[in-house]
Amino acid sequence: MNAPATATLLKGAHVIDPSRNIDRIADVAIADGKICDPQRLPANAQVIDAAGSYVTPGWIDLHVHVYGTLGFADPDSIGIYQGVTSYVEAGGPGIGTMDEFLSLLEGKTVTSLYAGPFLRPMGILGLSFIESEVRSLTDVPIADWIDFHKAHPGLLRYLKVGSMSGYGAGVMKLAKGLAEILALPLYAHIGEHQLQPGKESAYDIYRVAEAGDIVTHIYHGNQCGILDADGKVLPLVRQAKARGILFDVGFGGYNFSWDVAEAAYSQDFLPDLISSDLQQFNVLGPCYSLANVMTCILKLGMPLPEVVNCVTSKVARALGMTGFAGSLKPGMPADVTVFRIESGAFELADTRSQSRMTDRRLVPTMAFKAGVRVDCEMERCRSEQNWLLQFAEDHVPDRAKWLSSRQRGFLTALATRLAPIQWDLYASERLDYQKALELQRAFHEVRLQQGLPMGEALTAVFDSLLDHPFTMQVGLFLLRVDRSLVLKRLSEVGIGRSKVA
């Protein structure tokens, strides 16, 4: 990350600021972490020649995965280093794991991190689990939700639910009721019916949702999509949009089809919001980045200013962030994205092995977060250690050597507590949710007995078993590791040994 400048002038850029209807060559000035009038910059301000580049409010990606079974070791690699100044973790944690999420990630990213927790207490469980299984809701502790939301104002930006239940609209209504209690938008996932049979009840989301709620994955090509058998946008979907329900791209790994997008766009069914749904393997393609998804929507035919609007001003309005994001108005925090339009021949793949060619693409070059400059590194996210859990099966990770005596004592106690619990690697493939909960409860029971802060306890476990740090629900993490390795390694690190396991 680059050192901050006292004051900066981005000179001669093409400025697009939909919040103020600006689309012209202009200068953008930054001082004391805020946007300011260029005339008020001090004489010693750093001048950056931005001619030939575009300058916009900092991009907001309202749907990413930086925590949990779909997350990354380096969350900023899909944030500030890709020109994104704010993002929302879309469902990785639930109310039962928000404390774990915060202890691992709060204040740890340059990119402003918000949460859109899942209705399920543990959050998203992964692709080996059928999301419509209603028993995985376990319970919906309304008082806990209210207390957490009050204790962490501004953190939660929506409540996420999957509209794929085989139990009718009940789960969606439950989520909508909780969202109303919390005064949050409902954020509904409608894709991925290739993983389970499509249910007509999936369409109930358009009846349950209300103005200001958001539906994501609108251009997916799986069952229960927005088009009928003849390729026409369903009347129910159009009615929902007319009522003020917002529609988000949510590209993801399974949920963007060129055929669906082109058919819908030709019928004037355009997205209100653009998000990436970046998650582990899709940083290697076909999603790559929010910039790539924006390029895809540009290819569809949406004008560049409106594409920018869908990741800045419109997102800020949808998520209640207009007071501090989505605008280059003087006095606003200096969250700024700088990008260029690169010409050439570029292939844009969807998630169904179809491609389109384009002659231009968006390439972020730098971003400013509260006035601090960060140069973009678009390939940073693709490092294998960033998206793949790397278990230290035959050695104790170096980081384990730096654990405190309290952490080691915790590991010894945890090994003793886990010893009576039986689990195997196959449980993670079919995802035994109840077993994951049992492992999670055991972890927290020992942590409380030992009086160890959450972050220190989680770090002790991860540092004992992984070569590179990751952030994941601890119950799901333990479920993924061979039981004999967990018990042996925790005991070994706990007593201070560091030889090969």
Secondary structure, DSSP 8 states (H G I E B T S, - for coil): -----SEEEEEEEEEEEGGGTEEEEEEEEEETTEEE-GGGS-TT-EEEE-TTSEEEE-EEEEEE--SGGG--S-GGGGTGGGTEEEEEEESS--TTTHHHHHHHHTT--SSEEEEE-BSSTT----TTS-TT-GGGG----HHHHHHHHHHSTTTB--EEEES--TTTTHHHHHHHHHHHHHT--EEEE---GGGS---GGGGGHHHH--TT-EEE-TT--SSS-SB-TTS-B-HHHHHHHHTT-EEE---TTT---HHHHHHHHHTT---SB----B-GGGGGTT---HHHHHHHHHHHT--HHHHHHTTTHHHHHHTT-TTTSS---TTSB--EEEEEEEEEEEEEE-TTS-EEEEEEEEEEEEEEETTEEEE--TTGGG-HHHHS--B-SSS--GGGGG--HHHHHHHHHHHHHHTT----HHHHHHT-HHHHHHHHHHHHHHHHHHT--HHHHHHHHHHHHBSS-----HHHHHHTS-HHHHHHHHHHHHTT--S--
